[in-house]
């Protein structure tokens, strides 16, 4: 059936189908980052950020070492190394640190929703030159309507908490952190797509390795300045669970998701790839609901439907 759809005149090309699948897969992995602080709340935001990206960096370094042992290693130039360091700060360590701070200050719901506006910014800022603005309006409107419904539910929940989360965090400080995180990742998404377009000789996995090592180095820098002593971390009763959470999010939500996102960025325009980021919101909410043992309310189901319709509308105009 899929083959018939791809062969039909006017249907999505095989490259677009691969890009769409990769973008949705990246969203599924990214969604796990929203529950990591909820699983091990006794560990600080800095330690979670450091642990995640040290795990990512170690995994990427092992892959590079394996390639070197096989005589297949490729090393970045000075300019490529600088690009990897800068982009890893925007889309990895800096972004995730801000996100964890937001979740710990305001809970998971509102930060997830604010991060969910990233597709709108990337769609607006990454529109192909040959595409008319009015062509993007259906997808933008559907996505914005879904975000509005989610924010309405999140605002009600926040109002019930009287502006302060049960953990003692301040709501509006969390909103500020989440907004900064959204701006950071929007810049990363656009700049990373441009870098990939200018460097077709660097494949998606290799670029993920370089970014991963850069993120690991950045995480070590954060640990030196603001991280907890290793002895204190090891002494925590649930240190093993903390290591497991860092490994899962470091390899899955950082390295694997990066490879998938690079694949999507190479096969799709920035505006269409940006539309797919709403899947991170959907998966993040799904994982949060599963963790909390509750079902989404009717408005949240409706918002998810609007997100899916927005993606379909965007695919139609980008074919």
C-alpha positions in Angstrom: 0.0 0.0 0.0 2.8 2.4 0.9 4.6 1.7 -2.4 1.4 2.5 -4.3 1.0 5.8 -2.5 4.6 6.8 -3.2 4.3 6.0 -6.8 1.1 7.9 -7.3 1.6 11.2 -9.1 1.7 14.1 -6.7 2.3 11.8 -3.7 5.3 12.2 -1.3 8.6 11.1 -2.7 10.6 8.2 -1.1 13.0 10.8 0.3 10.2 12.7 1.9 8.7 9.6 3.4 12.1 8.7 4.9 12.5 12.3 6.2 9.0 12.2 7.8 9.6 8.9 9.5 13.0 10.1 10.8 11.5 13.4 12.1 8.7 11.5 13.9 11.2 9.0 15.3 13.3 11.9 16.6 10.2 13.3 18.3 9.5 10.0 20.0 13.0 9.9 21.5 13.0 13.6 22.5 9.8 13.1 24.4 11.6 11.0 27.0 13.5 14.1 28.2 10.3 15.5 29.8 9.9 12.7 32.3 13.6 12.3 33.2 13.5 15.0 36.0 10.3 13.4 37.3 11.9 10.0 37.6 14.8 11.2 39.7 13.7 14.5 41.2 16.3 14.3 44.0 19.0 15.0 41.5 19.6 18.6 40.4 19.0 20.0 36.9 22.7 20.6 36.4 23.6 17.0 37.3 20.9 15.6 35.0 22.2 17.7 32.1 25.8 16.8 32.8 25.0 13.1 33.1 22.9 13.0 29.9 25.5 14.6 27.7 28.5 12.9 29.3 26.7 9.6 28.3 26.1 11.0 24.8 29.7 12.1 24.5 31.1 8.8 25.7 28.9 6.8 23.3 29.9 9.1 20.4 33.6 8.8 21.3 33.4 5.0 21.4 31.9 5.0 17.9 34.6 7.3 16.6 37.3 5.1 18.3 35.7 2.0 16.7 35.9 3.7 13.3 39.5 4.7 13.9 40.4 1.1 14.9 38.9 0.0 11.6 40.8 2.6 9.7 37.6 4.5 8.8 37.9 7.5 11.0 37.1 11.0 9.8 38.0 14.0 12.0 36.5 17.5 11.8 38.5 20.5 10.6 38.9 23.4 13.0 35.9 25.2 11.5 33.8 22.1 11.7 34.8 21.6 15.3 33.8 25.2 16.2 30.5 24.6 14.5 29.9 21.4 16.4 30.8 23.2 19.7 28.5 26.1 19.0 25.5 24.1 17.8 25.9 21.6 20.6 25.5 24.5 23.1 22.3 25.7 21.4 20.7 22.4 20.8 22.1 20.1 23.4 23.6 21.2 26.7 22.3 24.8 26.9 18.8 23.9 25.6 18.4 20.8 27.9 19.7 22.7 31.0 17.1 25.4 30.4 14.4 22.7 29.9 15.3 20.8 33.0 15.3 24.1 35.0 11.9 24.9 33.6 10.4 21.5 34.5 11.8 21.5 38.0 10.5 25.1 38.5 7.0 24.7 36.9 6.4 21.0 36.5 6.2 19.2 33.2 3.0 20.5 31.6 3.7 24.2 30.8 7.3 23.7 29.7 6.2 21.0 27.3 3.6 23.4 25.8 6.1 26.3 25.5 8.6 24.0 23.8 5.7 22.9 21.6 5.7 26.4 20.0 9.1 25.7 18.4 7.5 24.2 15.2 5.7 27.5 14.6 8.9 29.5 14.9 10.8 27.2 12.6 8.0 27.1 10.1 7.9 30.8 10.0 11.6 31.4 9.9 12.5 28.4 7.7 9.9 28.8 4.9 11.3 27.9 1.4 11.6 30.9 -0.9 9.3 29.4 -3.5 6.5 28.7 -1.1 3.7 31.2 -0.6 2.9 32.3 3.0 -0.8 31.5 2.4 0.1 27.9 1.7 1.5 27.5 5.2 -1.5 29.0 6.9 -3.6 25.7 7.2 -0.7 23.9 8.9 0.2 26.9 11.1 -3.4 27.5 12.1 -4.0 23.9 13.0 -0.8 23.7 15.0 -1.5 27.0 16.8 -5.0 25.9 17.6 -3.6 22.6 19.1 -1.1 24.6 21.2 -3.8 27.0 22.4 -5.9 24.1 23.6 -2.9 22.6 25.4 -2.0 25.9 27.0 -5.6 26.3 28.1 -5.5 23.0 30.0 -2.0 23.8 31.3 -3.1 27.2 32.5 -6.0 25.6 34.5 -3.6 23.2 36.1 -1.2 26.0 37.0 -4.0 28.1 38.4 -5.0 25.2 40.6 -1.4 25.2 41.9 -1.7 28.9 42.8 1.4 29.8 40.8 3.8 27.5 42.7 4.4 23.9 42.0 4.3 21.3 44.7 8.0 21.0 44.6 8.3 24.7 45.5 9.4 26.0 42.1 8.0 29.3 40.8 5.8 29.1 37.8 6.9 32.2 36.0 10.5 31.4 36.4 9.8 28.1 34.8 8.0 29.8 32.0 11.1 32.1 31.4 13.4 29.1 31.3 11.2 27.3 28.9 11.0 30.4 26.6 14.8 30.6 26.5 15.0 26.9 25.8 12.6 27.3 22.9 14.6 30.2 21.4 17.8 28.2 21.8 16.5 25.2 20.0 14.9 27.2 17.3 18.2 28.8 16.5 19.8 25.3 16.5 17.2 23.8 14.2 17.7 26.5 11.6 21.5 26.7 11.8 22.0 23.0 11.9 19.9 22.5 8.7 22.0 25.2 6.9 25.2 23.6 8.1 24.1 20.1 6.8 23.1 21.6 3.5 26.6 23.2 3.1 28.4 20.0 4.1 26.8 17.0 2.2 30.1 15.1 2.6 29.4 14.7 6.4 26.8 12.0 6.9 24.1 12.2 9.6 25.7 9.7 12.0 29.2 11.3 11.7 27.8 14.7 12.4 25.9 13.3 15.4 29.2 11.9 16.7 30.9 15.2 16.4 28.0 17.0 18.1 27.9 14.3 20.8 31.6 14.7 21.7 31.2 18.5 21.7 28.2 18.1 24.0 30.1 15.8 26.3 33.0 18.3 26.6 30.5 21.1 27.2 28.8 19.0 29.9 32.2 18.5 31.6 32.7 22.3 31.6 29.3 22.7 33.3 30.1 20.1 35.8 33.4 21.8 36.7 31.6 25.1 37.3 28.2 24.1 38.8 28.0 20.3 39.1 27.7 18.3 42.3 30.8 16.5 43.5 31.0 12.9 42.2 31.2 11.6 45.8 27.9 13.2 46.6 26.2 11.8 43.5 27.4 8.3 44.2 26.2 8.5 47.8 22.6 9.1 46.7 20.4 6.1 47.4 19.2 6.0 43.8 22.4 6.7 42.0 22.0 3.6 39.8 18.7 4.8 38.6 20.2 8.2 37.9 22.9 6.6 35.8 20.3 4.6 33.9 18.2 7.7 33.2 21.3 9.6 31.9 22.3 6.6 29.7 18.9 6.3 28.2 18.4 10.0 27.5 22.0 10.4 26.5 22.0 7.7 23.9 18.4 7.7 22.9 17.2 11.3 23.2 20.5 12.8 22.3 22.5 10.6 19.9 19.8 8.5 18.1 17.5 11.5 18.0 20.3 13.6 16.5 20.9 11.1 13.7 17.2 10.9 12.9 16.8 14.7 13.0 19.8 15.1 10.7 18.2 12.7 8.3 15.0 14.6 8.4 16.7 18.0 8.0 18.5 16.8 4.9 15.4 15.4 3.2 12.8 18.1 4.2 12.6 21.8 4.1 13.1 23.6 7.5 9.4 24.5 7.6 8.2 20.9 7.1 10.8 19.5 9.4 9.8 22.1 12.0 6.2 21.0 11.7 7.2 17.5 12.8 8.6 18.8 16.1 5.0 18.8 17.4 5.5 15.0 17.8 7.9 15.8 20.6 5.1 17.5 22.5 2.6 14.7 21.8 5.1 12.0 22.9 6.3 14.1 25.9 2.7 14.5 27.1 2.0 10.8 26.5 5.0 9.7 28.5 4.1 12.2 31.3 0.5 10.9 31.4 1.8 7.3 31.6 4.2 8.2 34.4 1.5 10.0 36.4 -1.0 7.2 35.7 -3.7 9.5 34.2 -5.5 9.9 31.0 -5.5 13.1 28.8 -8.6 15.2 29.1 -10.9 15.8 26.0 -9.2 19.0 25.1 -5.8 17.4 25.1 -7.0 14.6 22.8 -8.5 17.3 20.5 -5.1 19.1 20.5 -3.3 16.0 19.5 -5.8 15.5 16.6 -5.1 19.1 15.5 -1.3 18.5 15.6 -1.7 15.5 13.3 -4.0 17.4 10.9 -1.4 20.2 10.9 1.4 17.8 9.9 -0.8 16.4 7.1 -1.6 19.9 5.9 2.0 20.8 5.9 3.0 17.6 4.0 0.5 18.4 1.3 1.8 21.9 0.6 5.5 20.8 0.6 5.1 17.9 -1.8 
